[in-house]
Amino acid sequence: MGHSSRQGVESVGPAVPTAAAASVPTEVDVLIVGAGISGINAAYRVQNDTKRSYAIIEMRHDLGGTWSLFQYPGIRSDSDMYTLGFPFAPWKNAQAVADGPAIYRYVNDTARQFGIYDKIHFDSKAAGASWSSVEGKWTVQVEATSGQASKTVKCNYLYWCSGYYDYVNEHKADIPGLHTEFAGQVVHPQFWPKDLDWANKRVVVIGSGATAVTLLPALADNASHVTMLQRSPSYFVALPRADPIATVIKFLFPEKVAHTMLRYIWAIKYFSFYKMCRTFPRFMRSTLRLLTRWHLDKRTPLDPHFNPSYKPWDQRICFVPDGDMFTAIRSGKASVVTDTIDTVTKNGIKLNSGKEIAADIIIPATGLRVQLFGGAELEVDGKKIHAGEKFIYKGFMLQDVPNMCISFGYTIISWSLGSDVTAQHVCRLLNKLTFTGMDYVVPQAPPGEKIEPCALLNLNSGYLQRAESYMPKQGSKGPWYMRNNWFKDRREVQKDTLDDCLVYGKASKTLK
């Protein structure tokens, strides 16, 4: 490995924020919550496609979202950077699948290049937001996460780019004895300690998702042994970190043209792969298992460790850059165990099969804790809003909630492709409000229309199932559904008349 076993990834964020809660303007046209990739993308669109003033509040001390929060070894993107990155800022790195520090630097550099960084107010958490139809404005309670005084900010439009998981609290899986019996260290990937020493230690990573798959090869070189303990297997696809086609395209074409071409190429590859999995699930299941078998040695059986119980893309497929996970398994430094946990003991994990895995460090990579709006409570004209009782409107607004957008992306291809479509939709809506002289717009279903509810995101991953009761629902028809086709959606955004199930109005009248 290229780093010491006593550290995670290099922290490259500023030690002291340049702006904080006290400096947030008391009134602004558009208030963007969150300064991750989606928030920076939204700011660029608002800044360049509208004449609205804006500010960004970020609860942490730094921008970057996921890419500044997570510091565990080997952290990387789980898709290519041509689609995960910004459409307006070419990805210049040679690696299509990039590590966390490289992504952080890219986000930071982009925010500074386009003058967005100076609009960010760090240490600023949106604790609550209340809409007044009389004023035609949102009143947002902004609290300083450092413990300083809170501040009230009014805005015409509230734009949530805060993601959908809890940055402060990890998901605590119910693992008997983990925190009461185990004599070693328990480390959650979301809060990785910089001084953790795993050299010559026996490490057990619980889980089989993207985090576990990333950790296994990153820890294997220095650890005594790394075991990935999974209850149920996932599908895996090995792909190269560097894209040889990208090298040729970047050589032949101007930078921005090359970036756009590669964005389309990778989007086509991902979408085609997804469609193949959904159209021919049995064939793709066999193909994926065959490819996995090719990467394994005879010591590691395909069954049960690589035999998922679900169809391809019922859950996200894990991509393995340069096959690093398989390399670690073939080396004998890592292994996979498929079983369920009876209890955690003083020296390891006792399984329901009767076997025991010795451990010095246990890492529960068991998913995230889902949380919308950063935990803020929402009200419309004094009535609390429960997102789980609302339908999503075209993937970016909530039913009966005026002048508010949620940045949702795609799950079948890069999230950012979808969040950029959202940003374009929002800007067109803002421009229509300006053109018509209206103060608010609210999605409302026609009286008497019955909307059949469906789960919001088209995956049955555990963390989404746990959050189903408080996530918005999507409908089976009309505008009450999530977008899922970038090629189609980006065209439809430009043609959308912004009238379907939308009610426009002037302030001073309470919404019914």
C-alpha positions in Angstrom: 0.0 0.0 0.0 1.1 3.6 -0.6 0.1 4.8 2.9 1.0 4.0 6.5 -1.2 1.6 8.3 -1.7 4.3 10.9 -3.8 6.6 8.8 -6.9 6.8 6.6 -6.8 9.0 3.6 -5.1 12.3 3.6 -7.2 15.2 4.9 -7.0 18.0 2.5 -9.7 20.4 3.8 -9.1 23.8 5.3 -8.5 23.8 9.1 -10.5 27.0 9.6 -13.7 27.9 7.7 -13.7 31.2 5.8 -17.3 32.0 6.5 -19.7 30.8 9.2 -23.3 31.0 10.4 -22.9 34.6 11.6 -22.1 35.7 8.1 -25.1 34.2 6.3 -27.2 36.9 4.8 -30.5 37.6 6.5 -32.3 37.4 3.2 -31.5 35.8 -0.1 -33.5 34.6 -3.2 -32.2 31.0 -3.2 -30.8 29.3 -0.1 -28.9 26.1 -1.0 -28.4 23.7 1.9 -25.3 21.5 1.5 -21.9 22.1 -0.2 -21.2 18.6 -1.7 -21.1 17.9 -5.4 -24.9 18.4 -5.8 -24.7 21.7 -3.9 -21.8 23.1 -5.9 -23.6 22.0 -9.1 -26.8 23.7 -8.0 -25.0 26.9 -7.2 -23.3 26.9 -10.6 -26.7 26.5 -12.4 -28.4 29.2 -10.3 -25.5 31.6 -10.8 -25.3 31.1 -14.5 -28.9 30.3 -15.6 -30.9 32.7 -13.4 -30.6 36.3 -12.1 -31.3 35.2 -8.6 -29.0 35.8 -5.6 -28.0 32.8 -3.6 -26.1 31.5 -0.6 -25.0 28.1 0.5 -25.0 26.9 4.1 -22.9 23.8 5.0 -23.1 22.3 8.5 -19.6 21.0 8.4 -16.3 22.9 8.4 -15.6 22.0 4.8 -17.2 21.5 1.4 -17.2 18.2 -0.5 -19.9 16.3 1.4 -19.1 12.6 1.3 -15.6 13.3 0.0 -14.5 15.3 3.0 -16.5 13.4 5.6 -15.4 9.8 4.9 -11.7 9.2 5.6 -11.5 5.4 5.6 -8.6 3.7 3.7 -9.1 3.3 0.0 -12.2 5.5 -0.3 -13.0 6.0 -3.9 -15.9 6.7 -6.3 -18.1 3.8 -7.1 -18.6 5.0 -10.7 -16.6 7.0 -13.2 -15.7 10.6 -12.7 -16.9 11.7 -16.1 -20.5 11.2 -15.1 -20.1 11.7 -11.3 -18.3 15.0 -11.9 -19.6 18.3 -13.1 -20.7 18.8 -16.7 -19.1 22.3 -16.8 -15.7 21.3 -15.2 -13.7 18.7 -17.1 -12.2 15.8 -15.1 -8.5 16.0 -15.9 -7.2 13.1 -13.8 -6.0 10.0 -15.7 -8.1 7.7 -13.5 -11.8 7.4 -14.4 -12.4 5.7 -11.0 -10.8 8.1 -8.5 -9.8 8.1 -4.9 -11.4 10.3 -2.3 -8.7 13.0 -2.0 -8.6 13.5 -5.8 -12.4 13.9 -5.8 -12.2 16.4 -2.9 -9.6 18.5 -4.7 -11.7 18.5 -7.8 -14.8 19.7 -6.0 -12.8 22.3 -4.1 -11.0 23.6 -7.2 -14.3 23.8 -9.1 -16.0 25.8 -6.3 -13.1 28.3 -6.3 -12.7 28.5 -10.1 -16.4 29.6 -10.6 -16.6 31.9 -7.6 -18.9 29.6 -5.6 -16.6 29.0 -2.7 -17.1 32.6 -1.4 -20.9 31.9 -1.3 -20.5 29.0 1.2 -21.1 29.6 4.9 -19.6 26.8 6.9 -20.5 25.7 10.4 -24.2 26.5 9.5 -26.9 23.9 10.0 -30.5 24.3 8.9 -32.3 23.3 12.0 -35.8 24.1 10.8 -37.7 25.8 8.0 -41.2 27.4 7.9 -43.1 28.6 4.8 -45.4 31.6 5.0 -47.9 32.1 2.2 -48.6 35.6 3.5 -44.9 36.6 3.0 -44.3 34.2 0.1 -41.0 33.2 1.8 -39.3 30.5 3.8 -37.9 31.4 7.2 -34.9 29.1 8.0 -33.4 28.7 11.4 -29.6 28.4 10.9 -27.6 27.1 13.8 -23.9 27.3 14.2 -22.6 23.8 14.7 -19.8 25.1 16.8 -22.3 26.2 19.4 -22.5 29.9 18.6 -25.7 31.8 18.3 -28.3 30.8 15.7 -29.6 33.1 13.0 -32.8 33.5 11.0 -32.6 33.6 7.2 -35.4 34.4 4.8 -35.4 33.1 1.3 -37.8 32.9 -1.6 -36.7 29.4 -2.7 -35.2 26.6 -0.5 -33.0 24.1 -2.3 -31.9 21.0 -0.4 -28.6 19.5 -1.5 -27.8 17.9 1.8 -28.0 14.3 0.6 -30.2 11.6 2.2 -28.1 10.2 5.0 -27.1 11.3 8.5 -23.7 12.9 8.6 -23.6 13.0 12.4 -24.9 9.5 13.4 -24.0 6.2 11.9 -26.4 3.3 11.4 -26.0 1.1 14.4 -26.6 -2.5 13.3 -28.0 -4.9 15.9 -25.0 -7.1 16.5 -25.1 -8.9 19.9 -22.0 -8.3 22.0 -20.3 -5.9 19.6 -20.1 -3.1 22.1 -20.3 -5.1 25.3 -18.2 -8.2 24.9 -15.5 -7.5 22.3 -12.0 -6.7 23.7 -10.6 -5.3 20.5 -11.5 -2.1 18.6 -14.8 -1.4 16.8 -14.4 1.1 14.0 -17.3 2.6 12.0 -16.2 3.6 8.4 -18.1 6.9 8.7 -15.9 8.0 11.6 -12.6 6.5 10.8 -9.9 7.4 13.4 -6.7 8.8 11.8 -4.4 7.0 14.3 -5.9 3.5 13.8 -3.1 0.9 13.5 -4.2 -2.3 11.6 -0.7 -3.5 10.9 -0.5 -7.3 11.6 -4.0 -7.2 13.0 -6.9 -9.6 12.3 -9.6 -7.5 10.8 -13.2 -8.4 10.1 -15.3 -6.2 7.9 -19.0 -6.9 8.3 -20.9 -6.2 5.1 -20.7 -6.8 1.4 -21.5 -3.4 -0.1 -19.3 -0.7 -1.7 -17.6 0.3 1.6 -16.7 -3.3 2.5 -15.5 -4.0 -1.0 -13.3 -0.9 -0.8 -11.9 -1.6 2.6 -10.9 -5.2 2.0 -8.1 -4.6 -0.5 -7.0 -1.3 1.2 -6.4 -3.0 4.5 -5.1 -6.4 3.3 -1.5 -5.4 2.5 -0.7 -4.5 6.1 -3.2 -6.5 8.1 -2.5 -10.0 9.3 -5.7 -11.0 7.6 -8.9 -9.3 6.5 -12.2 -11.2 6.5 -15.3 -9.9 4.7 -18.2 -11.3 6.7 -21.4 -11.1 4.7 -24.9 -12.2 5.5 -25.9 -12.1 1.8 -23.6 -11.8 -1.3 -23.5 -9.0 -3.8 -22.7 -8.9 -7.5 -19.3 -7.7 -8.5 -17.8 -6.3 -11.7 -14.1 -5.6 -12.2 -13.3 -2.5 -14.3 -10.0 -0.6 -15.0 -9.3 2.5 -12.9 -7.9 4.2 -16.0 -9.9 4.4 -19.2 -7.7 3.8 -22.3 -10.4 5.2 -24.6 -10.4 8.4 -22.5 -6.7 8.9 -23.2 -7.2 8.8 -26.9 -10.3 11.1 -26.9 -8.5 13.6 -24.7 -5.6 13.6 -27.1 -7.8 14.1 -30.2 -10.3 16.6 -29.0 -10.4 19.9 -27.0 -10.8 19.5 -23.3 -14.5 20.4 -22.9 -15.5 18.4 -26.0 -13.6 15.4 -24.8 -15.2 15.7 -21.3 -18.7 15.8 -22.9 -18.0 12.9 -25.2 -16.7 10.8 -22.3 -19.7 11.7 -20.2 -22.0 10.4 -22.9 -19.9 7.3 -23.5 -19.9 6.3 -19.8 -23.5 7.1 -19.4 -24.4 4.9 -22.3 -22.3 2.0 -20.9 -23.9 2.2 -17.5 -27.4 2.6 -18.8 -27.0 -0.3 -21.3 -25.6 -2.5 -18.6 -28.5 -1.7 -16.4 -31.1 -2.4 -19.2 -29.4 -5.7 -20.0 -29.6 -6.7 -16.3 -33.3 -5.8 -16.0 -34.3 -7.3 -19.4 -32.3 -10.5 -19.3 -31.8 -11.1 -15.5 -31.0 -14.8 -15.8 -28.5 -14.4 -18.5 -26.8 -11.5 -16.8 -26.7 -13.3 -13.5 -24.9 -16.2 -15.1 -22.5 -13.9 -16.9 -21.6 -11.9 -13.8 -21.0 -15.1 -11.8 -18.9 -16.5 -14.7 -16.8 -13.3 -14.7 -16.4 -13.5 -10.9 -15.3 -17.2 -11.2 -12.6 -16.1 -13.6 -11.1 -13.7 -11.0 -11.1 -16.3 -8.2 -8.6 -19.1 -7.4 -9.6 -22.6 -6.6 -9.4 -22.0 -2.8 -12.4 -19.6 -2.9 -15.7 -21.3 -4.0 -18.2 -19.4 -6.0 -21.0 -20.7 -3.9 -22.2 -19.5 -1.4 -19.9 -16.4 -1.3 -20.8 -15.1 -4.8 -24.3 -16.3 -5.2 -26.7 -13.4 -4.5 -30.3 -14.3 -3.8 -31.7 -11.4 -5.8 -31.6 -10.3 -9.5 -28.9 -8.1 -10.8 -29.6 -4.4 -10.0 -32.3 -5.2 -7.4 -29.5 -3.7 -5.4 -26.5 -1.7 -6.6 -23.8 -3.7 -8.2 -20.3 -3.3 -6.7 -17.6 -2.2 -9.1 -14.1 -3.4 -8.3 -11.4 -1.2 -9.8 -8.6 -3.2 -11.4 -10.1 -6.2 -9.6 -8.3 -5.2 -6.4 -10.6 -7.2 -4.1 -10.1 -10.4 -6.1 -6.3 -9.8 -6.0 -6.4 -9.5 -2.3 -8.4 -12.8 -2.0 -6.1 -14.7 -4.3 -3.1 -13.5 -2.3 -4.5 -15.2 0.8 -4.4 -12.0 2.7 -8.2 -11.7 2.6 -11.1 -14.0 2.5 -14.9 -14.0 2.3 -17.2 -15.8 4.8 -21.0 -16.0 4.2 -22.9 -16.7 7.4 -24.9 -14.9 10.1 -23.7 -13.7 13.5 -24.7 -15.5 16.7 -22.7 -13.1 19.0 -19.5 -11.2 19.2 -17.2 -12.6 21.8 -14.1 -11.2 23.6 -11.8 -12.3 20.8 -13.9 -12.4 17.7 -17.3 -13.4 16.2 -19.2 -16.6 16.8 -21.3 -17.5 13.8 -24.6 -19.4 13.7 -22.9 -22.2 11.8 -20.8 -22.8 14.9 -17.6 -21.4 13.4 -15.7 -18.5 15.0 -13.6 -15.7 13.3 -10.8 -14.3 15.4 -10.6 -10.5 15.3 -8.6 -7.7 16.7 -10.6 -5.0 14.8 -14.2 -5.2 13.8 -15.5 -2.8 11.2 -19.4 -2.8 10.8 -19.8 -1.6 7.2 -23.5 -2.3 7.4 -24.9 0.8 5.6 -25.9 4.3 6.4 -28.6 6.0 8.4 -31.0 7.7 6.1 -32.0 11.3 7.0 -33.7 13.9 4.8 -33.2 17.7 5.2 -30.3 17.1 7.6 -32.9 16.4 10.3 -34.6 19.8 10.0 -38.3 20.1 10.7 -40.5 21.6 7.9 -43.7 23.6 8.3 -46.0 25.1 5.7 -48.3 27.8 7.1 -47.9 26.4 10.6 -48.5 22.8 9.6 -45.7 20.2 10.0 -44.7 18.5 6.8 -43.9 14.7 7.0 -42.1 13.8 3.8 -43.1 10.1 4.1 -46.8 11.2 3.6 -46.0 13.1 0.4 -45.4 12.3 -3.2 -42.4 13.4 -5.1 -43.0 15.7 -8.1 -40.9 14.9 -11.1 -38.1 13.8 -8.8 -37.4 17.2 -7.3 -40.3 18.8 -5.4 -42.7 17.7 -2.7 -46.4 17.6 -3.1 -48.2 20.6 -1.4 -44.8 22.2 -0.4 -44.2 25.5 -2.2 -40.9 26.9 -3.5 -38.8 24.0 -2.2 -36.6 21.5 -4.1 -34.8 18.3 -3.1 -31.8 17.3 -5.1 -32.2 13.7 -5.9 -30.1 11.9 -8.5 -30.0 8.5 -10.2 -29.3 5.1 -8.6 -28.7 3.1 -11.7 -26.0 5.4 -13.0 -24.1 8.3 -11.4 -26.2 10.2 -8.9 -24.8 13.5 -10.2 -26.3 13.1 -13.7 -29.7 13.2 -12.0 -28.9 16.0 -9.6 -27.8 18.2 -12.6 -31.1 17.5 -14.3 -32.8 18.7 -11.1 -30.7 21.8 -11.0 -31.7 22.7 -14.6 -35.4 22.0 -13.8 -35.2 24.3 -10.8 -33.6 27.1 -12.8 -36.3 27.0 -15.4 -38.9 27.1 -12.7 -37.2 30.1 -11.1 -37.1 31.9 -14.4 -40.8 31.2 -15.0 -41.6 32.7 -11.6 -39.6 35.8 -12.5 -41.2 36.1 -16.0 -44.8 35.7 -14.7 -44.3 37.8 -11.6 -45.5 35.0 -9.4 -44.2 34.5 -5.9 -44.7 30.8 -5.4 -45.3 27.5 -7.2 -46.6 24.4 -5.5 -47.2 20.9 -6.8 -50.8 19.8 -6.2 -52.7 16.8 -7.4 -56.0 17.5 -9.1 -59.0 17.1 -6.7 -60.2 13.5 -6.6 -57.1 12.1 -8.4 -55.9 8.9 -6.8 -52.2 8.3 -6.9 -50.9 4.8 -6.3 -47.8 4.9 -4.1 -44.5 3.2 -4.9 -41.2 3.1 -3.2 -39.1 6.2 -4.0 -35.9 4.6 -5.3 -35.9 1.5 -7.4 -33.6 -0.6 -5.2 -34.3 -2.9 -2.3 -31.1 -2.2 -0.4 -31.3 -2.5 3.4 -30.7 1.1 4.2 -33.6 2.2 1.9 -35.9 -0.4 3.3 -35.2 0.9 6.8 -36.1 4.4 5.7 -39.2 3.6 3.6 -41.7 5.1 6.1 -40.2 8.6 6.1 -39.0 8.9 2.5 -41.3 10.5 0.0 -43.3 8.2 -2.3 -43.4 8.2 -6.0 -46.6 7.6 -8.0 -47.3 5.1 -10.8 -48.3 7.8 -13.3 -48.2 11.4 -14.3 -45.6 13.8 -12.8 -45.4 11.9 -9.5 -42.5 9.6 -10.3 -38.7 9.6 -10.1 -36.7 10.2 -13.2 -34.5 7.3 -14.2 -33.3 8.0 -17.8 -30.7 10.7 -18.2 -30.9 10.7 -22.0 -34.7 11.2 -22.0 -34.8 13.4 -18.9 -32.4 16.1 -20.1 -34.5 16.5 -23.3 -37.8 16.6 -21.4 -36.5 19.3 -19.0 -36.0 21.7 -21.9 -39.5 21.0 -23.3 -41.3 21.1 -19.9 -44.0 23.8 -19.9 -43.9 23.7 -16.1 -47.7 23.6 -15.9 -48.5 20.0 -15.2 -50.0 19.8 -11.6 -48.3 23.0 -10.6 -50.2 25.9 -9.0 -48.7 29.4 -9.2 -49.7 32.3 -7.0 -48.9 35.6 -5.3 -48.1 36.1 -1.6 -50.7 37.1 1.0 -53.0 34.2 0.6 -52.7 31.1 2.8 -52.5 27.9 0.8 -55.4 25.4 1.3 
